[in-house]
């Protein structure tokens, strides 16, 4: 007998219906080929998530240009030749009720010359201590190219039959670094005021909405805080969320942190139930300022906590990453009543160059 819960009710993202409130948050899987093309391992990964009743699957960040690659074995969306492989992923997922979005990203200053084959790009030449990189401040030509690259990446996602796209505006990657005063110290029309710092994102959204079908879903992953002095703060994120809604964005996944801050989005160690969802309070404040769906996340492991997040109106969907690495059938097991919490221990040993997998299961 299936468990009845608000978590198993559908929700609209734009005009697209998601069958339940569970989201597999974007997770770099280290499973693409060297050239960014899709592999059989990825196809199996995403089909297993769909078979396991995950409502919405968001792929790991797909780089929209060669200089935007962040790490080895990352999925690419920078070339028309990649569309056929991406289509194999969506074909596998669409055998099931699940929906799948392609997350589009540019690494910005969070890469190395060895990985991207270039001097990493950024709004301003601010040294990145984690990657030990001094990036190049982007020219007008660089910015125009990035805008078009995101638009073309979304076109390829649509051609590959993804149900929507997500722009990665979090965790210190390029678009995130534009909206943060810590990394954007420009004095031209791309820096300074919040509207100027947001300008590149506005141009990308306008380009996507103008070149694809108007109803093609577009969501974002948004930092609610950088955890850095002079970095992005919640009050600015709330204002950005309101602008995103005005621009036609269909949903906002609320996250925070970046590598350089020493506090990213994936916190190590299990939390007590009342501390699960470490970005949910920020999501709740953003949800209070917009009418589009908001996704809550942050170390959520317990079914009753997930229910409470939705029932208390703090978020409309619940996003998780590591629990789905541990068990792609997680939602199915919640639905059958087999389990009441994820077995994920948040050790973070699942992230490795050989492909994501639960290290705890290998003991």
JOWOGI-V122389 format. One record per residue. N is the residue number from 1. PSI is psi in radians with two decimals (999 if undefined). NEAR is the number of other C-alpha atoms within 8 Angstrom. Layout:
N&PSI&NEAR + N&PSI&NEAR
This chain:
1&2.29&3 + 2&2.44&6 + 3&2.38&8 + 4&2.26&6 + 5&2.67&7 + 6&-0.44&9 + 7&-0.35&10 + 8&0.31&10 + 9&2.62&9 + 10&2.81&9 + 11&2.54&10 + 12&2.34&9 + 13&1.81&12 + 14&-2.23&8 + 15&0.12&7 + 16&2.28&8 + 17&2.24&8 + 18&2.26&13 + 19&-0.40&12 + 20&-3.05&12 + 21&0.16&16 + 22&2.27&13 + 23&2.23&13 + 24&1.84&12 + 25&2.62&10 + 26&2.28&11 + 27&2.03&9 + 28&2.15&9 + 29&-0.16&12 + 30&0.58&12 + 31&-0.08&14 + 32&2.88&14 + 33&2.94&11 + 34&-0.56&8 + 35&0.11&7 + 36&-0.04&12 + 37&2.68&12 + 38&2.61&14 + 39&2.93&10 + 40&-0.60&6 + 41&-0.70&7 + 42&-0.75&12 + 43&-0.78&12 + 44&-0.71&8 + 45&-0.88&8 + 46&-0.60&12 + 47&-0.63&11 + 48&-0.68&10 + 49&-0.72&13 + 50&-0.73&16 + 51&-0.53&10 + 52&0.19&11 + 53&0.34&12 + 54&2.25&17 + 55&-0.89&14 + 56&2.21&15 + 57&2.24&16 + 58&2.16&14 + 59&2.88&13 + 60&2.81&12 + 61&2.19&14 + 62&2.21&13 + 63&2.42&17 + 64&-0.05&16 + 65&2.70&12 + 66&-0.66&8 + 67&-0.12&11 + 68&0.10&13 + 69&2.42&15 + 70&-0.53&13 + 71&2.86&7 + 72&2.69&9 + 73&0.60&13 + 74&2.52&19 + 75&2.43&14 + 76&2.59&13 + 77&0.50&16 + 78&0.01&12 + 79&2.40&7 + 80&-0.43&7 + 81&-0.26&5 + 82&-0.18&13 + 83&-0.72&13 + 84&-0.76&8 + 85&-0.72&10 + 86&-0.61&12 + 87&-0.54&12 + 88&-0.57&9 + 89&-0.87&13 + 90&-0.62&12 + 91&-0.70&9 + 92&-0.75&10 + 93&-0.68&15 + 94&0.08&10 + 95&-0.18&6 + 96&2.96&8 + 97&-0.20&10 + 98&2.70&14 + 99&2.70&13 + 100&2.30&13 + 101&2.56&13 + 102&2.15&14 + 103&2.25&14 + 104&2.36&16 + 105&2.80&15 + 106&2.26&14 + 107&-0.54&13 + 108&-2.24&13 + 109&-0.02&14 + 110&1.02&12 + 111&-3.02&14 + 112&2.77&14 + 113&-0.58&9 + 114&-0.64&6 + 115&-0.83&10 + 116&-0.20&14 + 117&0.48&8 + 118&3.04&8 + 119&2.09&9 + 120&2.55&17 + 121&2.62&12 + 122&2.84&17 + 123&-0.70&13 + 124&2.77&12 + 125&1.35&9 + 126&2.13&8 + 127&2.37&8 + 128&1.94&12 + 129&-0.46&7 + 130&-0.78&7 + 131&-0.08&8 + 132&0.93&7 + 133&2.35&13 + 134&1.85&10 + 135&2.93&14 + 136&2.29&10 + 137&2.25&9 + 138&2.45&11 + 139&2.97&6 + 140&-0.69&6 + 141&-0.73&7 + 142&-0.77&8 + 143&-0.76&10 + 144&-0.68&8 + 145&-0.75&8 + 146&-0.75&9 + 147&-0.85&13 + 148&-0.63&10 + 149&-0.69&11 + 150&-0.70&12 + 151&-0.78&12 + 152&-0.62&10 + 153&-0.69&12 + 154&-0.63&11 + 155&-0.75&11 + 156&-0.65&11 + 157&-0.76&15 + 158&-0.73&10 + 159&-0.56&9 + 160&0.09&11 + 161&0.47&9 + 162&2.64&14 + 163&-0.21&11 + 164&-3.12&13 + 165&2.72&14 + 166&2.23&13 + 167&2.29&11 + 168&1.79&14 + 169&0.79&13 + 170&2.98&14 + 171&0.36&14 + 172&0.04&13 + 173&3.14&15 + 174&-0.91&15 + 175&-0.63&15 + 176&-0.68&14 + 177&-0.38&15 + 178&-0.63&16 + 179&-0.11&11 + 180&2.26&13 + 181&-0.39&12 + 182&-0.69&11 + 183&-0.31&12 + 184&1.80&15 + 185&0.46&10 + 186&2.73&9 + 187&0.15&7 + 188&-2.80&6 + 189&-0.08&8 + 190&0.10&12 + 191&3.04&13 + 192&-1.81&13 + 193&2.80&6 + 194&-0.70&9 + 195&-0.63&6 + 196&-0.74&10 + 197&-0.50&15 + 198&-0.21&12 + 199&-0.76&10 + 200&-0.66&12 + 201&-0.71&9 + 202&-0.77&9 + 203&-0.68&9 + 204&-0.82&12 + 205&-0.80&11 + 206&-0.70&9 + 207&-0.72&11 + 208&-0.82&11 + 209&-0.52&11 + 210&-0.39&8 + 211&-0.34&8 + 212&3.06&8 + 213&2.40&7 + 214&-0.56&6 + 215&0.00&6 + 216&2.10&9 + 217&2.38&13 + 218&2.05&11 + 219&2.99&13 + 220&2.68&12 + 221&2.10&13 + 222&2.26&14 + 223&2.33&15 + 224&-0.27&14 + 225&2.60&12 + 226&-0.26&15 + 227&0.64&11 + 228&2.53&8 + 229&2.32&5 + 230&0.13&7 + 231&-3.10&12 + 232&2.42&16 + 233&2.88&9 + 234&-0.74&9 + 235&-0.68&6 + 236&-0.68&9 + 237&-0.65&14 + 238&-0.76&12 + 239&-0.71&8 + 240&-0.74&9 + 241&-0.72&12 + 242&-0.69&10 + 243&-0.70&8 + 244&-0.76&9 + 245&-0.76&13 + 246&-0.58&7 + 247&-0.10&9 + 248&0.18&8 + 249&2.49&13 + 250&-0.11&12 + 251&2.71&14 + 252&2.13&14 + 253&2.14&13 + 254&2.10&16 + 255&-2.73&17 + 256&2.95&15 + 257&2.93&15 + 258&2.79&14 + 259&-0.76&10 + 260&-0.46&8 + 261&-0.22&10 + 262&0.12&6 + 263&1.68&10 + 264&-2.69&11 + 265&-0.19&10 + 266&1.59&7 + 267&2.37&9 + 268&2.47&7 + 269&2.52&7 + 270&2.58&7 + 271&2.70&8 + 272&2.71&6 + 273&-0.72&7 + 274&-0.08&5 + 275&-0.02&7 + 276&2.58&12 + 277&0.95&11 + 278&-0.19&9 + 279&0.10&12 + 280&-0.67&14 + 281&-0.70&9 + 282&-0.72&10 + 283&-0.71&17 + 284&-0.71&12 + 285&-0.66&10 + 286&-0.69&12 + 287&-0.58&13 + 288&-0.23&7 + 289&-0.11&9 + 290&2.93&9 + 291&-0.07&7 + 292&2.80&10 + 293&2.48&13 + 294&2.39&14 + 295&2.30&14 + 296&2.51&19 + 297&3.06&15 + 298&1.38&15 + 299&0.57&13 + 300&2.24&10 + 301&-0.36&12 + 302&2.31&10 + 303&-0.76&9 + 304&-0.58&7 + 305&-0.74&11 + 306&-0.79&12 + 307&-0.77&11 + 308&-0.66&8 + 309&-0.76&13 + 310&-0.83&14 + 311&-0.56&8 + 312&0.03&6 + 313&0.40&8 + 314&-0.49&14 + 315&2.87&15 + 316&-0.41&12 + 317&2.75&12 + 318&2.13&14 + 319&2.42&12 + 320&2.70&14 + 321&-1.23&10 + 322&-0.65&10 + 323&-0.53&13 + 324&-0.37&12 + 325&-0.73&11 + 326&-0.76&11 + 327&1.78&7 + 328&-0.21&11 + 329&0.33&13 + 330&-0.86&12 + 331&-0.73&11 + 332&-0.71&10 + 333&-0.62&10 + 334&-0.76&13 + 335&-0.61&11 + 336&-0.18&10 + 337&0.14&9 + 338&-0.61&7 + 339&2.79&8 + 340&-0.11&9 + 341&2.70&8 + 342&2.58&9 + 343&0.02&7 + 344&2.30&9 + 345&0.15&6 + 346&0.74&10 + 347&-0.29&8 + 348&0.22&8 + 349&0.05&7 + 350&-0.32&11 + 351&1.93&9 + 352&2.79&8 + 353&-0.28&8 + 354&-0.05&6 + 355&2.43&9 + 356&2.37&13 + 357&2.67&8 + 358&1.96&10 + 359&-0.55&8 + 360&-0.55&5 + 361&-0.27&6 + 362&-0.03&5 + 363&999&4
